[in-house]
Amino acid sequence: MLNPSTGFKLTRLLGLLLACALVVGCTGGSKQGHAAKEQPAENNHILKVVSLWQDYKTAIGHAPANADELKTWAKQQDQAKLTTHGIDDLDKAFVSPRDNQPYGLVQTGTQMGGMTKVLVYEKTGVNGKRLTASSMGTAAEVDDQEFKRWVPEQK
């Protein structure tokens, strides 16, 4: 039989080991768990245009009419501002790395909770799916049917 002092110490030790196991388990214990949660590079790429769109709208007071208007405004910004958006080459930022075409920009899209569901989009996409980005700062692949539902003027 253990004396009460030894039993208390053993209980504390087991509690400490359990707490450590929980911390390691909850944090993933490896970098592989964190990499799975990161966005794909293509998503980050299209979201750079969304962040420029948001800056434009804040600075000018209304949304740009099209991607060319946004790009012209962005060219007038200093490089430090573009760098904060992760942009080192403005021309490349406006072209999808997936379909190698310039991104389309929605003038007025379908609203969902006050936010534009699709703001920037790939013109062709890949394998029947277009990458889109919303004014909420999220990116997603959508098929043609879903795309036409959110961006009806783009057939």
C-alpha positions in Angstrom: 0.0 0.0 0.0 1.3 3.5 -0.9 1.6 6.1 1.8 -0.6 9.2 1.2 2.3 11.4 0.4 3.6 9.1 -2.4 0.1 8.6 -3.8 -0.4 12.4 -4.0 2.9 12.8 -5.8 2.0 10.0 -8.2 -1.4 11.5 -8.9 0.2 14.9 -9.7 2.8 13.3 -12.0 0.1 11.4 -13.9 -2.0 14.7 -14.2 1.1 16.5 -15.5 1.8 13.8 -18.1 -1.9 13.8 -19.2 -1.8 17.6 -19.6 1.4 17.4 -21.7 -0.2 14.7 -23.9 -3.2 16.8 -24.5 -1.1 19.9 -25.4 0.9 17.9 -27.9 -2.2 16.2 -29.4 -4.1 19.5 -29.7 -1.2 21.4 -31.4 -0.7 18.7 -33.9 2.7 17.6 -32.7 4.1 18.0 -36.2 4.3 20.7 -38.8 2.3 18.4 -41.2 -0.9 19.1 -39.3 -0.5 22.9 -39.7 0.4 22.7 -43.4 -3.0 21.0 -44.2 -4.8 24.1 -42.8 -3.0 26.6 -45.0 -4.7 27.9 -48.1 -3.5 26.7 -51.5 -1.2 29.2 -53.3 -3.9 29.7 -55.9 -6.4 30.9 -53.3 -3.8 33.3 -51.8 -3.1 34.6 -55.3 -6.7 35.5 -56.2 -7.2 37.0 -52.7 -4.4 39.6 -53.4 -6.7 41.1 -56.0 -9.6 41.2 -53.5 -7.4 43.0 -51.0 -6.5 45.6 -53.7 -10.2 45.9 -54.5 -11.0 46.6 -50.8 -8.2 49.3 -50.7 -9.6 50.9 -53.9 -13.1 51.0 -52.5 -11.9 52.5 -49.2 -9.7 55.1 -51.0 -12.1 56.1 -53.8 -15.5 55.5 -52.2 -16.9 53.0 -54.7 -16.0 49.8 -56.3 -13.8 49.8 -59.5 -15.8 49.3 -62.7 -13.6 46.5 -63.9 -10.2 44.8 -63.4 -8.4 47.4 -65.7 -9.6 50.3 -63.6 -8.4 48.5 -60.5 -5.1 47.7 -62.0 -4.6 51.3 -63.3 -5.2 52.6 -59.7 -2.9 49.9 -58.2 -0.1 51.0 -60.6 -0.3 54.5 -59.0 0.3 53.1 -55.5 3.8 52.9 -54.2 5.5 49.5 -54.1 5.5 49.4 -50.3 1.7 49.4 -50.3 1.6 46.6 -52.9 4.2 44.6 -50.9 1.8 44.7 -47.9 -0.6 42.8 -50.1 2.1 40.3 -51.1 2.4 41.7 -54.6 5.8 42.2 -56.2 4.6 42.0 -59.8 1.3 43.7 -60.5 0.9 42.2 -64.0 1.2 38.7 -62.6 -1.1 39.4 -59.7 -4.0 40.0 -62.1 -3.5 36.7 -64.0 -4.6 33.4 -62.7 -1.8 30.9 -62.4 -4.3 28.1 -63.1 -5.8 29.1 -66.5 -3.2 31.9 -67.3 -5.9 34.4 -68.1 -6.6 37.7 -66.5 -9.0 37.6 -63.6 -12.5 38.9 -64.2 -13.9 41.4 -61.7 -17.6 41.6 -60.9 -19.2 45.1 -61.0 -22.3 44.0 -59.1 -22.6 40.5 -57.9 -25.2 38.5 -56.0 -25.2 39.7 -52.4 -25.2 37.3 -49.5 -25.5 39.0 -46.1 -24.3 42.3 -47.5 -21.2 40.8 -49.1 -20.6 40.0 -52.7 -20.4 36.2 -53.1 -18.1 36.3 -56.1 -16.0 39.4 -56.6 -13.0 38.1 -58.6 -13.0 35.0 -60.7 -11.1 33.0 -63.2 -12.4 33.4 -66.8 -12.0 29.8 -67.8 -10.8 27.8 -64.7 -9.5 24.2 -64.8 -11.3 20.9 -65.2 -14.8 22.6 -65.3 -14.2 24.6 -62.1 -13.4 28.3 -61.7 -11.6 29.7 -58.7 -13.6 32.6 -57.3 -13.0 35.0 -54.4 -15.6 36.9 -52.4 -15.6 40.3 -50.8 -15.5 38.4 -47.5 -11.9 37.4 -48.3 -12.6 33.7 -49.0 -11.7 31.7 -52.1 -13.5 28.7 -53.5 -13.7 26.6 -56.7 -17.2 26.5 -58.3 -18.6 24.7 -61.2 -20.3 26.5 -64.2 -23.8 26.1 -62.8 -22.9 27.7 -59.4 -20.8 30.4 -61.1 -23.8 31.4 -63.3 -26.0 31.5 -60.2 -23.6 34.0 -58.4 -22.5 35.9 -61.5 -25.5 35.9 -63.8 -24.1 38.5 -66.2 -21.1 36.3 -67.0 -22.4 33.4 -69.2 
